[in-house]
């Protein structure tokens, strides 16, 4: 019935002869210039190439057309003029209404404090919240720009900010002011950031000049808004002053929405490995903590020293005029060729911050109107230069395709400083009664931030110079080099990834990957693994079943396994017979799993949710000789269902059943109560005599690790279940390498909370076999899934690893977690279905699960084929199902032709290796459909590979919807709906825009947590009368 796995030897390539070296060298040189990773070189040149490849981004350049990918981006050359000047003027107007507005809030301080009886600290929160939201909304604004374009985003921002100010004018409490200030700030963000982004798309050669000139809009706002605001305040009071600008700003921002023709939707992600961007972001965060505070406190500081409010407002206007005068001149100067490149520009920015900080310190010591006038001129000069370059610097650090993400992240981090800065300053004023201390603190923050940026970039530039100098030395050729050419082997497609540790260098060039490893496959049977582990850790706990109060050390478990295996042999079962285990997670389940393996008997995993029809089908399909089960579980009466299938039970002695309907069935073993015509588990334990134990020992040397040992039925969500036949070699090595990847090789005393069912591969292989291979302790909280029991088990048994499906973890985090001590948790293993990012976040924050490993596989693949690493980044955890497993091959092909698709393109995922099953039991036709002649298993899943060997699952091929010539995968929609905080589970039936929508409390699930699509389909058809 089963097909043995034949050794597959890849075709070898012919090595070039020395006479062909000249031709090969010329050809390979061309390929190196085009794609460095296409040539493998020996000697120093190889190392240099690898270093260069490590610095290459994994994504394609922004002006590339990705062949076969889901994204095609067209590069548009920046016009550096033309319509760009219109965009520049519009940006100036937007900046005058957005960035300047929060800075004018100081004019309202006295009126707000008087009406609401508020302290300086309380009042300081108003501009802090507004400014913080202006920056914190960066990531959300980036998403809106990519989805709807810049024009729509600016218009939405105008409406939102205008409504926020209108509602502020109607506020009755300071809390109302806080809320509406946040709304106003978010609207300002949606108007401000798209305009800055657009400048980068319309100007390249004149980018520094255009950006500096556009910031003149902020200066215009700073010079005009204080005077306008002060006039409105005297005429209409603070409420009218809020109402009128709110109405007008909404109108103007809606009218001047920027053209989005060049705002191209991007799919690339910003890399946080950019050292310059990191340094700059940290420096700006610290600098911004005090950069804008003088604008808020200048008016109160002046009036505190007996300067009239009109003169104080005049100081703010002078500050704006200085900005207006300096910024265009600065734009011309900074646009000169000598300032091209981020390094020189950043030094100018850092220098302006040093001057700005020093001017604040001097201001704290001078209080006359003339001194303050000199201060605002100096402050305005440095502020103009710094503000002009604030967002220009990162434009030169990252590609423009990544700039929206870079800007969004920078603004979000800035918002933290902007949020806490004013309240801290207000607290300082309340404690000391002196505004001068605020200016001293601002001076220290801003100048130290500028010094940090300047020093850090000097260090980075020095290191870069050293690297370039080293490369020059390496590139210098000695006389002998002129007569010797390096031996070159052409390798057009790099096909393997070493996966003993997380891969870091993008190596793949096509959608084929081979997971190579320096660790060999284990040539062991299940019994040999258990015996070795029991000898090594005899007194360590192997299994704990809390509901039944059972605890077994490895040596105790080994003794029970040997007694049970000998008992099965004594009852007449022999090597190759099939033993079905039907029931929930109990000690007997795992006991029979290892006892059958030691006796050479094939374990048949039966779903405890099976009804009579399904049970009858599976027992006949595999010609089952014996069944192990409890009397009942929940609503399932196992013994009665067996009697319905086999009415002869009870008419013959136990262990000697003769059934016409199930002719191969000989015995039923009940694990709890005694039943007529059925054996009890204790009968089997006591049946073995010394001769049976000797037979068992003799059998161990005869068993082959290629023998079939387990029949795992597929979940059966889309049709009749098929019996995937797995060998010792399949499941031993799957558990072995899976355990190594999660860290069982170095974690001391691992205790795993097993929430998954044992009848599924997740439980029997990744949990059960990991216990035997790695010596971990398995803790079973309950016989059936119970989220509270799981949490109690973690607390009581100090579990440091938790296994589960996304549904199970979702249920756990919905519990009242503060009632449980979960401090022991270190890691989690998650598989079976995609997991929402929100659940992963909650697992980390609420369950202390610092390391979450995502796994992917199928029953037919034992099951693991892709698995993440605990230390990999968040993006890989959320967007992939892990990296290729050791000694495993995978390729992505076009389903109709079988041709390998370009790297990154979707297609059907195929798997080959030691993990692939022998075949479907007694079903050669289905086996031929699933496994090709060269042993490639067709998963039926649509997937794509990246250059590091990570896999992204798009969905099932059968579930794919074709509409308007586009391929639509339900998983795409489901993952989007998962992002809603009130959606716990979601399942798309068949169409992106459904005709009917039903809200249900729960889905019909298999015991492994998968949704039964057949049952769901039948239920909906019945409800709709279709």
C-alpha positions, 0 to 999 in steps of 0.5 A, spaced: 500 500 500 505 505 502 510 507 497 517 507 500 521 514 499 526 513 494 533 517 494 533 523 489 539 525 487 539 532 483 542 532 477 550 535 477 552 540 473 559 540 469 564 543 471 568 548 466 575 546 463 580 551 464 580 552 457 574 555 458 576 560 464 576 566 459 570 565 456 566 564 463 570 570 466 567 575 461 560 572 462 560 571 469 563 579 470 557 581 466 552 577 471 556 580 477 555 587 475 547 585 474 546 581 480 552 580 485 549 574 488 549 570 481 556 568 482 560 564 487 567 566 488 573 563 492 578 567 496 577 574 498 573 577 493 567 572 495 567 575 502 567 582 499 561 580 495 557 577 501 559 583 505 556 587 499 550 583 498 548 583 506 548 591 505 543 590 499 536 591 500 531 585 499 526 589 496 526 591 488 528 598 487 522 603 487 523 604 479 523 597 477 517 593 475 516 587 479 516 581 474 510 576 476 509 580 482 503 583 485 506 590 485 508 594 479 511 601 480 512 605 475 518 611 476 516 618 474 521 623 474 520 629 478 519 635 474 523 640 478 518 645 476 512 646 472 506 644 476 511 642 482 511 650 483 503 650 484 504 644 489 510 648 493 505 654 493 499 650 496 504 646 501 506 653 503 499 655 505 497 648 508 504 649 513 501 656 514 495 653 517 497 647 520 504 647 524 503 655 526 497 654 529 499 650 535 504 655 536 499 660 537 496 657 543 500 661 548 496 667 547 490 663 550 493 661 556 491 667 561 483 666 558 483 659 559 486 659 566 481 664 568 475 661 565 477 654 567 481 655 574 486 651 571 494 651 573 499 652 568 500 644 568 493 643 566 493 649 560 500 646 557 496 640 556 492 643 550 498 645 545 501 638 547 495 634 545 494 638 539 502 638 537 502 630 539 496 628 535 499 632 529 505 628 529 503 621 532 498 620 526 503 619 522 503 612 520 495 612 520 496 618 515 501 614 511 496 609 510 490 614 508 495 617 503 497 610 500 489 608 500 486 614 497 491 619 495 494 626 498 488 630 495 483 626 499 487 626 505 488 633 505 481 635 505 479 630 510 484 633 514 482 640 513 475 638 515 477 634 521 481 640 524 476 645 522 471 641 526 475 640 532 476 648 533 469 649 532 467 644 537 473 647 542 469 653 542 463 650 545 467 646 550 464 646 557 470 643 561 477 642 560 476 635 558 472 637 552 478 642 550 483 636 551 479 632 546 477 637 541 485 639 541 486 632 539 481 632 534 484 638 531 491 636 531 489 629 528 486 633 522 492 638 522 496 631 521 492 629 515 493 636 512 501 637 513 504 630 512 501 629 505 504 636 503 511 634 505 511 627 502 508 631 495 514 635 495 519 629 495 515 627 489 515 633 485 522 635 486 529 632 486 534 636 483 532 642 487 529 638 493 533 642 498 531 648 495 524 647 494 523 644 501 526 650 505 522 655 501 515 651 502 517 651 510 516 659 509 509 657 510 510 656 517 513 662 518 508 666 514 503 663 519 507 664 525 508 672 523 500 673 521 496 668 526 499 671 532 496 678 530 490 675 527 489 671 533 490 677 538 485 681 534 480 676 534 481 674 542 480 682 543 474 682 539 470 675 540 473 672 546 477 665 546 471 662 544 470 666 537 477 666 536 477 658 536 470 658 532 472 663 526 479 660 524 476 653 525 471 654 519 476 658 515 481 653 515 476 647 514 474 651 507 481 653 505 484 646 506 479 643 502 480 648 497 487 647 496 487 639 496 494 637 493 494 634 486 496 626 488 498 624 481 505 623 483 503 620 490 504 613 488 502 607 492 508 603 495 508 596 498 515 597 501 517 597 508 522 602 512 528 598 514 530 600 521 537 597 520 539 604 517 544 607 522 543 614 520 536 614 520 536 611 527 541 616 530 537 622 527 530 620 529 533 619 536 536 626 536 530 629 533 526 626 539 530 629 544 531 636 541 523 636 540 522 636 547 524 643 548 524 646 541 517 648 541 516 650 548 519 657 547 513 659 542 508 657 547 511 660 553 514 667 550 508 670 551 507 668 558 514 669 560 514 677 557 507 678 560 510 676 567 515 681 566 511 687 565 511 687 558 504 688 555 500 683 551 500 687 545 508 687 545 508 680 547 504 678 541 509 683 537 515 679 539 511 673 536 510 676 529 517 678 529 519 671 530 515 670 524 517 675 520 525 673 521 522 666 519 519 669 512 526 673 511 531 667 512 527 661 509 527 663 502 535 666 503 536 659 506 533 655 501 537 658 496 544 657 500 542 650 502 540 648 495 547 650 492 551 643 490 556 644 496 550 642 501 548 636 497 548 629 501 545 628 507 551 628 511 553 636 510 545 638 511 545 634 517 551 638 520 547 644 518 541 642 522 545 640 528 549 646 528 542 650 528 540 646 534 546 648 538 545 655 536 538 655 538 539 652 545 544 657 547 539 662 545 534 659 550 539 659 555 541 667 554 533 668 554 532 666 561 537 671 564 534 677 560 527 680 561 527 687 558 523 688 551 529 689 547 533 683 550 527 679 548 527 682 541 534 680 540 532 673 542 527 672 538 531 674 532 537 669 534 532 664 535 528 665 529 534 665 525 536 658 528 529 656 528 528 657 520 534 653 518 533 647 523 525 647 521 527 648 513 531 641 514 527 637 519 524 633 514 529 634 508 534 630 512 531 623 512 529 624 504 536 624 503 537 618 508 532 613 505 529 612 498 523 616 496 519 610 495 520 609 503 519 616 505 512 616 507 514 610 512 520 614 514 516 621 515 510 617 519 515 613 524 519 620 525 513 624 526 510 619 531 516 618 535 516 626 535 509 626 538 512 623 544 516 629 546 511 634 544 506 630 548 510 631 555 514 637 553 509 642 555 506 639 561 513 638 564 514 645 563 508 647 566 510 643 572 516 646 572 513 653 572 508 651 578 513 648 582 518 654 581 514 660 579 519 662 574 518 662 567 526 662 566 527 655 568 523 653 562 528 657 557 534 654 561 531 647 560 529 648 553 536 650 551 539 644 555 535 639 551 536 642 544 543 644 544 545 637 547 540 634 541 544 638 536 551 635 539 548 628 539 546 628 532 553 632 530 557 627 534 554 621 532 554 623 524 561 624 525 562 617 528 558 614 522 562 618 517 569 616 520 567 609 520 564 609 512 571 612 510 574 607 514 570 601 510 571 605 503 579 605 504 579 598 506 575 596 500 580 600 496 586 596 499 582 590 497 581 592 490 588 594 489 592 588 485 599 585 486 603 583 480 601 576 481 594 578 481 595 580 473 596 573 471 591 569 476 584 569 475 579 567 480 576 560 479 569 562 478 563 557 478 557 560 475 551 559 479 545 563 476 540 561 481 542 560 488 537 555 491 539 553 498 538 557 505 542 554 511 537 554 516 541 552 523 540 559 525 536 565 522 538 567 515 540 574 514 543 574 507 538 574 501 540 568 497 534 566 493 533 568 486 527 563 484 521 560 488 525 554 490 529 553 496 532 547 500 533 548 507 540 545 508 543 544 515 549 541 518 545 537 523 544 530 520 537 527 520 536 522 526 536 514 524 531 512 530 525 509 531 520 512 536 521 507 541 529 508 541 528 515 542 524 514 548 529 509 551 535 514 550 531 520 553 529 515 559 536 513 560 538 520 560 533 523 564 530 518 568 527 522 574 525 528 570 517 529 569 515 526 562 507 528 562 502 531 567 495 530 566 492 535 571 485 533 570 486 526 572 492 527 577 497 523 573 504 524 573 509 520 570 517 521 570 520 518 564 522 512 567 515 511 569 512 512 563 517 508 559 515 502 564 508 503 562 509 503 555 513 497 555 508 493 559 502 496 554 506 494 548 507 487 551 500 486 552 498 488 545 503 483 543 500 478 548 493 479 545 495 477 538 496 484 535 502 484 531 507 488 527 503 492 521 496 491 525 492 498 525 490 500 532 485 506 533 485 511 538 479 515 539 478 520 544 480 526 548 487 528 551 488 523 556 494 519 559 492 513 555 492 516 549 499 518 549 501 511 552 498 507 546 501 512 542 508 510 544 506 503 546 504 501 539 510 504 536 514 500 540 510 494 538 511 496 530 503 497 530 500 503 526 497 508 530 490 510 527 488 517 530 481 518 530 477 525 531 473 524 538 468 529 534 467 523 529 459 521 528 457 514 526 458 515 519 465 518 519 467 513 524 465 507 520 468 510 514 475 511 517 475 504 521 473 500 514 478 505 510 484 503 514 482 496 516 482 497 523 484 491 528 482 494 535 480 501 537 481 504 544 476 509 547 473 512 553 466 510 555 464 517 553 466 524 552 461 530 553 455 528 548 459 523 545 457 516 547 463 512 544 461 505 546 454 506 544 456 508 537 461 502 536 456 497 538 451 501 532 457 499 527 459 493 530 453 489 533 456 483 535 460 486 540 458 482 547 456 476 543 463 474 543 469 474 548 472 480 549 478 481 544 475 476 539 470 480 536 467 477 529 463 483 525 460 482 518 460 490 517 467 491 520 471 484 518 478 486 521 475 489 528 478 484 533 477 488 540 475 494 543 479 497 549 476 501 554 480 506 558 475 508 564 469 503 565 468 496 564 463 494 558 460 487 556 464 484 550 470 490 551 477 489 554 479 494 560 486 498 559 488 494 565 487 487 562 492 489 556 497 492 561 497 485 565 496 481 559 504 481 557 508 475 560 516 475 560 516 472 553 512 477 550 517 482 553 522 478 550 519 478 544 518 486 544 525 487 546 527 482 540 522 486 535 526 493 537 532 491 532 527 489 527 523 495 526 526 500 521 525 507 521 522 507 515 516 503 517 509 506 517 507 508 524 501 513 524 495 514 520 493 521 521 486 523 517 486 530 514 481 534 518 476 533 513 473 540 512 472 540 505 471 533 503 472 525 506 478 525 510 484 521 507 489 517 511 496 520 511 501 515 512 507 517 516 513 513 518 518 513 524 523 517 520 517 522 518 515 524 525 521 523 529 525 528 525 519 533 524 519 533 532 527 533 532 528 539 528 522 543 530 524 543 537 531 545 535 528 551 532 524 553 538 530 552 542 529 546 546 536 544 545 538 550 550 532 551 554 533 548 561 527 544 564 522 546 558 515 545 561 510 545 555 502 547 556 499 543 551 492 546 549 492 542 542 488 535 541 493 529 541 489 526 535 492 532 531 499 532 528 500 538 532 499 534 539 502 527 537 508 530 533 510 537 536 508 535 543 508 528 544 514 526 540 518 532 542 517 529 549 521 523 547 526 526 543 528 533 547 526 531 554 521 536 555 515 535 560 508 535 557 503 538 561 495 537 559 490 542 563 484 538 561 481 532 556 478 538 552 480 545 551 478 549 556 482 556 556 481 557 564 484 550 565 490 552 561 491 559 565 491 555 571 496 550 569 501 555 566 500 558 573 501 551 577 506 548 573 510 554 571 510 552 564 514 556 560 512 554 553 505 554 550 502 550 544 495 552 541 492 555 535 490 562 534 483 561 536 485 558 543 490 563 544 484 568 542 480 565 547 486 565 553 487 573 552 480 574 553 480 571 560 481 576 566 489 575 566 491 579 572 488 573 576 493 568 574 501 568 575 503 568 568 511 570 569 513 563 567 511 564 560 517 565 555 515 562 548 509 560 544 508 555 538 502 557 534 499 554 528 493 551 524 491 558 522 493 565 521 493 569 527 491 577 527 497 581 529 492 584 535 492 577 538 500 577 538 501 583 541 496 581 547 500 575 548 506 579 548 504 584 553 498 580 557 501 573 557 508 575 558 510 571 551 516 574 549 517 569 543 512 567 539 514 562 533 509 561 527 509 554 524 506 552 518 505 545 515 500 539 513 498 533 516 501 529 510 508 533 511 508 530 518 506 536 519 512 542 519 515 544 513 516 552 515 517 555 522 519 561 524 525 563 529 523 565 536 528 571 535 526 574 528 522 580 527 515 582 528 514 583 520 516 576 519 512 573 524 506 577 522 507 576 514 510 569 513 509 562 516 516 562 517 522 559 514 524 553 510 525 547 515 532 543 515 532 538 510 526 540 506 525 543 499 519 547 497 518 550 490 512 555 488 509 553 481 504 555 476 498 550 478 496 549 470 503 548 467 508 546 473 513 551 472 517 555 477 514 562 478 519 568 479 521 569 486 515 573 490 510 571 486 504 567 488 503 560 486 502 553 488 506 550 494 510 544 493 514 540 498 519 535 498 523 531 503 524 527 509 517 530 512 513 527 506 508 522 508 508 515 504 502 516 501 494 515 503 492 509 506 489 504 501 488 510 496 493 510 490 489 514 486 489 520 491 496 519 492 498 520 485 494 526 485 498 529 491 505 526 490 508 527 483 513 521 481 519 525 483 516 526 490 513 533 490 507 533 495 502 538 492 499 542 498 493 545 494 495 552 498 497 558 494 504 561 497 510 565 495 517 565 497 522 571 499 529 571 498 531 569 505 526 562 504 520 565 508 513 563 506 507 567 505 501 563 505 495 567 500 490 561 501 487 555 498 487 554 491 480 552 491 478 558 495 481 563 490 476 567 487 477 570 480 473 577 479 474 582 473 481 578 471 483 579 478 485 573 483 482 574 490 484 570 496 479 569 502 485 569 507 486 577 504 479 579 506 479 575 513 486 578 515 483 585 514 477 584 518 481 581 523 484 588 525 477 590 527 478 590 535 471 587 536 472 581 531 474 575 534 473 570 528 471 571 521 470 566 515 469 568 508 465 563 504 466 565 497 465 572 494 469 579 496 462 582 496 457 577 498 449 577 497 448 575 504 452 576 511 450 572 517 453 574 524 454 568 528 456 566 535 461 561 533 463 557 527 463 549 527 470 547 528 474 541 528 478 539 534 484 542 531 481 549 531 480 549 523 473 551 521 469 546 518 467 549 511 462 543 509 458 544 515 458 552 514 456 551 507 450 546 509 448 550 514 447 557 510 444 553 504 439 550 509 438 557 512 437 560 505 433 554 503 438 554 497 
